[in-house]
Amino acid sequence: MKEEAKLLANPNNVRFADLLTICQLYFGKPRISGSHHIFKTPWQGDPRLNLQRDGINAKPYQVRDVLKAIKKLQEET
């Protein structure tokens, strides 16, 4: 998708709000605990994506985690 290409192009410059929107499209509404936005995933193992706000941009490792989860989701469908 277009969103994934945008994330891959520059994972160091992704707005946190944009990453949240993409996660909501794929994984539904998050559970929010303080500054943490926790998304459930449909597979066994580490079943969550845990995103934490750190200013305007998302942390690069969180962008990579989201991309990995989206890829795994697409492989399973």
Protein Blocks (a to p, Z undefined) as FASTA:
>chain_A
ZZlmmmmmmmmlccfklmmmmmmmmnopaddehjaccdddfbehjfbdcdddehjbdcfk
lmmmmmmmmmmmmmmZZ
